[in-house]
Every structure is written in C-alpha cells, then in structure tokens.
Amino acid sequence: MPLNQKHNQLRIIIAGGGTGGHIFPAIAVAQAIQILAPNAAILFVGALGKMEMDKIPKAGYAIKGITIAGYNRSNFFKNVLLPWKLLKSFFQVKSIFKYFKPNAVFGVGGYSSFPVLKFAQAKGIPTFLHESNAFAGKANIWLAKNATQIFTGTKGMETFFPADKILVTGNPIRKNILQHEYTKASALKEFGLNPSMKTVLIVGGSLGANSINQVIEKNVVNFFEKKIQLIWQIGNLNVSGFYRAAQGFENVFVSSFIDNMSAAYCAADIVISRSGAMAVAEICTTGKACIFVPYPFAAEDHQTFNAMALVNQEAALIVKDKEVNEKLLPTLFSVLENEESIKNMENKVKTFAFLHADTTIAEQILKNSHY
C-alpha cells in the first residue's frame, strides 16, 4: 500500500463498494476529508474483482482488496464458499488494521464493508455508516447498533437505525457534477450534438440497464424522425448490438461509460435513469426532470423506494421495468411536448438536493475520530 505514514497522523479507512452508487460517494467524502485535514492518510478497502479496484486508484487513492462476496439470492449453491470467504476476509482485515492502524472507519455499504467495520467495532475504533438508499442494506443494519454515527440519504430511516445515531446528510456526489463552466450549448458540443434539438440523457447505472437499452435500440429511427437527440450510456453488457444500432445517426451519442457527467446533465432536457441512490442524488442536485425505471431485482426493491420519494411529490415520473416496452417512450414523448411539466419537475426535484453532504459527513468523522 503506497502510503507514507507519519507519527500521529490521522488515518481513516473507507470500506465498501460494488457499484458506482457506493464508490463515488466514498470518493467524494475522501476528497472532503482531504480539504478539511490535508495531512490525513486515507486507505480504501474493497472486494477483489469489483469495480472499486479500478475506480479508486483512478481517483488517486490507495485500495486494498479482500476476498469477500455477497449472498447470491438467485443461486443458493453459489453460496457454498461464502462462510470460508467471510472468515478469510476477517484475517485479511486484521492484517490491514495491524499495518495501517486506523483512527476511524467509514463504511459506504456493500458486502465488503461488513468485515471491515465489524472488526473495527470489536477493537473499539469509531465507525461511521452511510446509507444512501431509502431502504437500508443488510450490512448497514447489522452494523448499526455499534456504530458511532449513521449518515442517511433520506429522512424516515428510524425504521432501520437507532434514531439517536442518525444524521440526515443526503448523498455525497462527485465534485465535477456541479463544479463546471458548461453552458447547455457548450455541453452539447462535447457530445457532437445540435443545440437546437431536445436532448435525452439515458443512464442505467454503472452496469447499464438492459431493458431500457433494448427499447432505445429498437426505436433509434423513431428518435431521428422526431428530431430528438440521445446521450446514451449503455453500460458494459451486450454493448455491440447497441453500438450498431446507433451507427450512422448523428442525433445519438453512445458510450459504455460517460466520464464527463457534468456535461451530460447540463446538455439534457430530461433524463431516463435507474433509481440507485447515486443517480437520484445527482438528478436532484442538477435539477433535472427525470423518468425513473427502478431496477426490479435490487435488494428489498430499494430502487422503487428511492424513486417514489420523488414521484409522490410530483418531482419525477416512474415507469416499472416490466412496463418499459409499452410505456417508456409514450411517457417520454408526452413530457417532451409539455414544457410546463418539465419545468414543474425541475423546480420540485431541486428541493430534494443536499449540496454539501460530503463536507457534512467529513466534518462529523473528523470530529468524532480517536485522534
């Protein structure tokens, strides 16, 4: 681990990952800690083979991988090695703690956070949890009793956590989402698109959304005929067919992953998105009208809970995944023809935004660390 530790240096471990919805908030908090405590040493711990092992080093941070896997709900037999992996992960965590000697541990969710925070709690090290979703994850629920403090993305989480430990902070988002100098015209230019046409941003999370992608694939010509532009993030699954569908259409920008999301949000008139906590937080903060298509197999259907918090206040629309073929495009085209509806959603969704979640969380971790 390429960390140059100093005597009496504040040392913080950030644990968790698996999806962008866990990884990007973790990076945002790490960046906020660095601003408040420039000399602090930060080490990430994630699951070997998962996307954090790639994304965290690219953000400039050291990460240590552990051998851990989550419970497979669809295939029981794939869980045979789970107890062994969990036991091995605790020995790996013990080795990490012996070397790094953290003053505090921050967990962002995902199964890799459990052995790290459980070990820290057993050692009396302050532990902090962040629950991004409106329906809490199992790892955070199990860890909550002995946590120092629990940060939540939404209100009403007393069902899952001790009320006296909860601080509603919202979900930290990437700094570059808001810190940019794009106009809508210059943002569209980034994607080679026309500033005089309506633009739809389609994002299915870091892994893509097959049901959404298939509808778009079948209707690329329809968008061309209606003079509607697409910024289409297709994810990493079944990419060749989606790339082929977009070939030859100047109104479509397609990519497996969009790094410049600040420009993508700025360019969009409306967003079609899964409703993972990170996506919801970014849409609220950027003030975009959105049609959510919750991923139906998310644990405890938490994506539907995330979306409905906005839909119930008329701040967004929802189309169920099983109804995507029949309802997604009619809903989209209807909204695009109704400027008042778009403006109404934009105004209401902004009221759900937390602009300084990363700093608030960082301040609390630094305030309550054993240092």
C-alpha positions, 0 to 999 in steps of 0.5 A, spaced: 500 500 500 503 506 497 502 510 503 507 514 507 505 514 514 507 519 519 507 519 527 500 521 529 497 522 523 490 521 522 488 515 518 481 513 516 479 507 512 473 507 507 470 500 506 465 498 501 463 498 494 460 494 488 457 499 484 458 506 482 452 508 487 457 506 493 464 508 490 463 515 488 460 517 494 466 514 498 470 518 493 467 524 494 467 524 502 475 522 501 476 528 497 472 532 503 476 529 508 482 531 504 480 539 504 478 539 511 485 535 514 490 535 508 495 531 512 490 525 513 492 518 510 486 515 507 486 507 505 480 504 501 478 497 502 474 493 497 472 486 494 477 483 489 474 483 482 469 489 483 469 495 480 472 499 486 479 496 484 479 500 478 475 506 480 479 508 486 486 508 484 483 512 478 481 517 483 488 517 486 487 513 492 490 507 495 485 500 495 486 494 498 482 488 496 479 482 500 476 476 498 469 477 500 462 476 496 455 477 497 449 472 498 447 470 491 439 470 492 438 467 485 443 461 486 443 458 493 449 453 491 453 459 489 453 460 496 457 454 498 464 458 499 461 464 502 462 462 510 470 460 508 470 467 504 467 471 510 472 468 515 478 469 510 476 476 509 476 477 517 484 475 517 485 479 511 482 485 515 486 484 521 492 484 517 490 491 514 488 494 521 495 491 524 499 495 518 495 501 517 492 502 524 486 506 523 483 512 527 476 511 524 472 507 519 467 509 514 463 504 511 459 506 504 455 499 504 456 493 500 458 486 502 465 488 503 464 493 508 461 488 513 468 485 515 471 491 515 467 495 520 465 489 524 472 488 526 473 495 527 467 495 532 470 489 536 477 493 537 473 499 539 475 504 533 469 509 531 465 507 525 461 511 521 455 508 516 452 511 510 446 509 507 444 512 501 438 508 499 431 509 502 431 502 504 437 500 508 442 494 506 443 488 510 450 490 512 448 497 514 443 494 519 447 489 522 452 494 523 448 499 526 447 498 533 455 499 534 456 504 530 458 511 532 454 515 527 449 513 521 449 518 515 442 517 511 440 519 504 433 520 506 429 522 512 424 516 515 430 511 516 428 510 524 425 504 521 432 501 520 437 505 525 437 507 532 434 514 531 439 517 536 445 515 531 442 518 525 444 524 521 440 526 515 446 528 510 443 526 503 448 523 498 455 525 497 456 526 489 462 527 485 465 534 485 465 535 477 457 534 477 456 541 479 463 544 479 463 546 471 463 552 466 458 548 461 453 552 458 447 547 455 450 549 448 457 548 450 455 541 453 452 539 447 458 540 443 462 535 447 457 530 445 457 532 437 450 534 438 445 540 435 443 545 440 437 546 437 434 539 438 431 536 445 436 532 448 435 525 452 440 523 457 439 515 458 443 512 464 442 505 467 447 505 472 454 503 472 452 496 469 447 499 464 440 497 464 438 492 459 431 493 458 431 500 457 437 499 452 433 494 448 427 499 447 432 505 445 435 500 440 429 498 437 426 505 436 433 509 434 429 511 427 423 513 431 428 518 435 431 521 428 424 522 425 422 526 431 428 530 431 430 528 438 437 527 440 440 521 445 446 521 450 446 514 451 450 510 456 449 503 455 453 500 460 458 494 459 453 488 457 451 486 450 454 493 448 455 491 440 448 490 438 447 497 441 453 500 438 450 498 431 444 500 432 446 507 433 451 507 427 450 512 422 445 517 426 448 523 428 442 525 433 445 519 438 451 519 442 453 512 445 458 510 450 459 504 455 461 509 460 460 517 460 466 520 464 464 527 463 457 527 467 457 534 468 456 535 461 451 530 460 446 533 465 447 540 463 446 538 455 439 534 457 432 536 457 430 530 461 433 524 463 431 516 463 435 513 469 435 507 474 433 509 481 440 507 485 441 512 490 447 515 486 443 517 480 437 520 484 442 524 488 445 527 482 438 528 478 436 532 484 442 536 485 442 538 477 435 539 477 433 535 472 426 532 470 427 525 470 423 518 468 425 513 473 425 505 471 427 502 478 431 496 477 426 490 479 431 485 482 435 490 487 435 488 494 428 489 498 426 493 491 430 499 494 430 502 487 422 503 487 423 506 494 428 511 492 424 513 486 417 514 489 420 519 494 420 523 488 414 521 484 409 522 490 411 529 490 410 530 483 418 531 482 419 525 477 415 520 473 416 512 474 415 507 469 416 499 472 421 495 468 416 490 466 412 496 463 418 499 459 416 496 452 409 499 452 410 505 456 417 508 456 417 512 450 409 514 450 411 517 457 417 520 454 414 523 448 408 526 452 413 530 457 417 532 451 411 536 448 409 539 455 414 544 457 410 546 463 411 539 466 418 539 465 419 545 468 414 543 474 419 537 475 425 541 475 423 546 480 420 540 485 426 535 484 431 541 486 428 541 493 430 534 494 438 536 493 443 536 499 449 540 496 454 539 501 453 532 504 460 530 503 463 536 507 457 534 512 459 527 513 467 529 513 466 534 518 462 529 523 468 523 522 473 528 523 470 530 529 468 524 532 475 520 530 480 517 536 485 522 534 
